[in-house]
Amino acid sequence: MNAIPNSHGYPKPIGPWERRLQQGVVRLIREDEMRSWIVRDDAEILAVNKPGDVVCHPSKDGPWSSLSGAVRAYRGEGAAHLVFRLDRETSGLVIFAKSPATARRLQMAAQERRYEKGYRAIVWGELREPVFIDQPLGPDRASPVLVKSCVTLDGSGQPARTRVVPLSWNHGFTLVAVQTETGRKHQIRAHLQWLGHPIVGDKIYGPDARLFLTFIEHGWTPELAARLLLPRQALHCRMIDLSKAGIAWREEVPLAPDLQDFCRIHGLREHLPHGEDDAATQGDLRDRK
């Protein structure tokens, strides 16, 4: 594969496939852990509350090195079709369909955006009013990290819309509720960085994308800890509602323990009433276009 240097001096591969980088030590899942993460298991769907250090897709390191592999091994090789994935360092709800028919139904619903997902994120800075971000996203050609997205204003990006509602702010941080109207790669992370409120702990969309390369080469270091504060991005999928897909199914999970600890230390409170994750679609929002 040929390569050309980008503006940072790092070679950027040219080709149809993105090179996958090993992110630190392989995390192997124990069967008892897998059992404790299951929040709902019915005839059609298995819902898992994923920690922020587990990859969703199968890996070469065996079934217990990924959530998909662990679910299949846990169920004795029974059908388990990953429908709504999360990035490795994002915690929260992940859904598996237990039959091909349910998988097709949910995949079609995902393509047509006939579902609701509610997120929580802890961001840098104090955001004090709701924001609707309507900005296209595409590859960040200037980044040293190949997979990075960014707002593109040259017509090359895809439409992307994100709604953000601040829940609590204190000491230079804000806990926000987030909903997306589109499903672009790294949409929430890229939009929040563009807004000027990047997610705490984000190695790619935080203060400097080169921190991700440092992490790949050296692992988690005191220098990274000083700049990022958390060893993973503070993003959590809190709610999924499938009623728009014709399935009477809704589930919510609390913030992951590490994010709860960060909120407690920094005086952030999650004060929306139960079941109001869709508040991010309400109220007077400032359009950022």
N, C-alpha and C positions, 0 to 999 in steps of 0.2 A: 504494500500500500504506500503510495506516495504521500508526501506531507509538505505543507507550506507553512511558514511562520506567520502568526497573527501579530497584532499590534503589541502584544506583551512579550513577543519573542519565543513563545512556545509553539512547537509544531502542531498543526491541526490536520488530522487525517482527512484524506479525500476518499470517499467510497460510500456504498449503500448501507453499510452497517456501522453502528456506533460501537466503539470498543468498550467492553464492560470492565471496570476496574474493581479489584478486590478491595472492599472497604473494611480493613482491619481484620481481627481474628474472627474466624467463622463461629457464629453463634449456633450451638446445637440445642434443640428444644427437647425437654424431658416430657415424657408422656403425662405425668401428673400436672405439669405446667399447661400442656395442651388442654387437659380436662378443665382446669380452673379458668381458662380464658373463654370457654363457651358460655354465652349469655342466653342463647335461645337455640333450640333444636327441635324442629317440627317435621311434618311429613315432606315439606318442600325445601326448607331453607335451614342452613346452619349458620348462625351468626357468632362471630368471634371478636372479642375485645383484644386487639393486637397491641403488644407493647411496642415501644419506640426503638427497639433494636433487633427487629425481626424482619427479614425480607419476605415478600409475598410469593414471588415466582419460584418455581423449582430451581435448584442449583446442582452443580456437579458434585457437591460434597455430601450427597445422600439425602434421603427423604426427611430426616429430622433437622436439616439445615435450612428449611424454608417452611413458611406457614402452609403453603399448598401441599407440600410433601408430607408434613406432619399430620394434616387433616386426613389425607388419604390413608396414611399408615395407621392413624388412630381408629379410622372407620373400617379397617381391614380391607383396604383397597376398594372400598365402596365408592360410588360416583361422588365426586365433589368438584364442581365447576366454579372456579373463581370468577365472580361477576364484578364486584366493586373493589378494586385493589387500592392499596395505599403505598406511598413511598416507604422505603425501609425505615427512615427515621421519623415517620408520622405514626402516631398511635391512634387507637380507636377502632370503630366498627368496620369489619370486613365481612362480606356476605359470600357464602358458597351455595350454589344451587345443587340439590341432591338428585336431580334427574336431568337428562338432556332437554326434555320439554320445558321444564322450569328455567333452565339456563337460556334457552332460545328466547323465551318470553321476557326474561329480565335483560338480556343483551339487547333486544329490540327496544325495550323501554329505556335503556341507557342511551342508545343512539338517538332516540327521540326526546330525551330529557324528561321522561314521564316518571320522575321520582324526585324526592327532596333529600338533601344531605345538609346537615348543620355542623359547622366546625367551630372550634375554639382555637385561638392563637394568642400567644403573648408576644407583643411587638415592642421594639425600641421607641421611645418617645411617648408623649402624652397626647393621644388622639381624643378629642373631646366632643366630636359630633359625627353622626353617621355619614358615610361616603358611598356613592355608587360609582365604581370604576368601569368605564366603557372604553377600553383600549386594546387594540389588536396585539397579539403575541406571535413571535417568531423566533428563530434561532438567534442567539447573541453571537454574531460573527467576531466580535472583538474580545470575547472572553477566552481565557486560557482553558476553560472547562467546556468540553465539546457539547455536553447535554444541556447547557444553560440556555434558558429562554429569556426574552426581554420584550418590552414594548417596542413595536416597530411602526414607524410613521411613513414608510416609503411604499406602502401598498403591498408588501410581501407577507404580512402577518395574517393570522386568522382572527375573526371576531372573538372577543373575550370580555365577559361581563361578570363583575364580582361586587357583592354588597357587603359592607363592613359596618358593624355597629359596636361602638365602644361600650363595655360593660363596667369597667373600673379602671382608674389610672392613679398612679402614685409613684413618686421617686424615679421618674423618667421611664416608666413602663406602662403599657396598657394591655388589659385583657379584652379581646374583641370576639364578637360572634361574627361568623362569616358564612355566606351562602354564595354559590356560584350558579350563574344562569347558563354557562357553557362549560365544556370539559376539556380544556387545553392542558398540555403537559406543564406541570409545576405552576398552574395558573395562580393560585393563591399566593405562593411564595414570590413569584415574579411581580404580581400586581402590588403587593405590599411593599416590596423594595422600591418600585417605581413611585409609590405614594410617599416614600420617605420614611416609612415605618417598617423596616425589615423585621422578620421574625427572629427572636432571640435564639441563639444556638445554630442558626442556619449557616453551614459552611460554604454554600455556593451563593446564596442570595443575601448574605450578611455583609459585614464590613469590607470583605475582600475575597473574591472567588479563589485566589491563590491559597487561601487557608485550606481549602478542600484538597489541593495537591499536596500540601504539607501533611495533612492527615493521612492521605493515601501512602505517603512515603515513610512517615515516622509514627503514625498512630496518634492517640490522644496525648498531648503534651501539656505541661504547665503554661506554656505560652499561648496555646490554643484556648485553654481554660480561662485565662485572663481576658482574652478578647471576645470569646463567644459565650461565656458564663455557663452554658449547658452543653453536654456532650452530644446532644441531638437537637433538631429544630423543634421549637415549642408549638407544634401543630397537632391537633387532635380532632378526629372525626367523632363527634358526640352523638349524632342522631341520623338515622335513615328512616324514611317514610316511603313505602311502596304503594300507597293508596292510588296514586295517579296511574300506576301500572295495572290497576284492577286487582291488586292483592291487598287484603286487609291486614297489613303488617307494618308495625312501627316499633322501633327500639331506640332506647337512649342509654348511654353509659356515662358515668362521671369522668371528670378529668383524670388522666393518668396520675399515679402517685407522685412522680417527679415534678409534674407541672403543678399539682396541688401544693407541694412543698415550696416551689418557687413563688407561687401566689401568696402563700402564708408569710414567707420571709419578707416579701416586698409590699405587703399590705394591699393585695388585689383581691377583690371579691366578685364571685360569679352570682350576680343578683337578679338575673332574669327569672320570672316565675316559671315553674315547671311547664314544659310543652310549648314554650314560646321562642324556639329557635328561629321560627319564621319571622321574628321581629326585624331581622335584617332586610326584609322586603317591605317594611312599613315605615311610615313617618316621612318627614321631609329630608331627603338625601341630597347632598351636594354632588352634582354630576362632575366627574373628572374626565373630560373628553379632550 
